Amino acid sequence: MNYKAEIDIMPLKALLDPQGKAVSASMTNLGLPEVGEVRIGKHITLTVEAATETEASAKVDEACKKLLANEIMESYEFHLTEV
């Protein structure tokens, strides 16, 4: 079976997000002072072949831990759908 994973990777809340800060500051210049506390991360989609959803979830989790996310500075979450 094939599964599609939608992965969101974000900087840890305790860490400074320079890109998010720059975008937040620019919102005022664009006439959008109501928008603030912007955090910028990554969104990754991939497919994984596995016998079960549990196996697919384990493979995606392993990919996140080993390659896609830096757990020292980032957190991640993902959702699987069967394709």
C-alpha positions in Angstrom: 0.0 0.0 0.0 1.1 3.6 -0.6 0.7 6.4 1.9 1.1 10.1 1.4 2.8 11.9 4.3 2.3 15.6 5.0 5.1 16.8 7.3 5.3 20.1 9.0 8.6 21.2 10.5 8.8 24.3 12.7 11.5 25.9 14.8 11.2 25.2 18.5 9.1 27.8 20.3 11.9 28.5 22.7 14.2 29.5 19.8 14.4 32.8 17.9 13.0 32.6 14.4 14.8 35.4 12.4 12.8 34.8 9.2 9.6 35.0 11.1 10.7 38.2 12.9 11.6 39.9 9.7 8.2 39.0 8.1 6.4 40.2 11.3 8.2 43.5 11.1 7.4 43.9 7.4 3.7 43.4 8.0 3.4 46.9 9.5 5.1 48.4 6.4 2.5 46.6 4.3 -0.4 48.1 6.2 -1.1 44.9 8.2 -0.1 45.8 11.8 -2.6 43.2 13.1 -0.5 40.3 11.8 2.3 39.3 14.2 4.3 36.5 15.8 5.0 34.9 12.4 6.9 31.6 12.5 8.4 30.2 9.3 9.0 26.4 8.9 9.0 23.8 6.2 6.2 21.7 4.7 7.3 18.4 3.0 5.2 15.8 1.2 6.3 12.3 0.3 4.9 8.9 -0.4 5.9 5.7 1.4 5.2 2.1 0.5 4.3 0.0 3.5 2.1 -3.0 4.4 0.2 -1.1 7.2 -0.3 2.5 8.3 1.6 1.8 11.5 4.6 0.7 9.4 4.3 3.7 7.2 4.1 6.0 10.2 7.3 4.4 11.7 9.2 4.9 8.4 8.1 8.6 8.1 9.1 9.2 11.8 12.5 7.6 11.1 13.0 9.8 8.0 12.2 12.9 10.0 14.5 12.0 12.8 17.4 10.9 10.6 17.2 13.5 7.8 14.3 15.9 7.5 14.3 17.6 10.9 17.0 18.8 13.2 15.4 17.9 16.6 17.8 20.1 18.5 16.2 23.2 16.8 13.0 21.9 15.2 9.9 20.0 16.0 7.8 18.1 13.5 4.4 16.5 13.0 2.9 14.5 10.2 -0.3 13.1 8.9 -0.7 10.1 6.7 -3.4 9.4 4.1 -3.7 6.3 2.0 -3.2 6.8 -1.8 
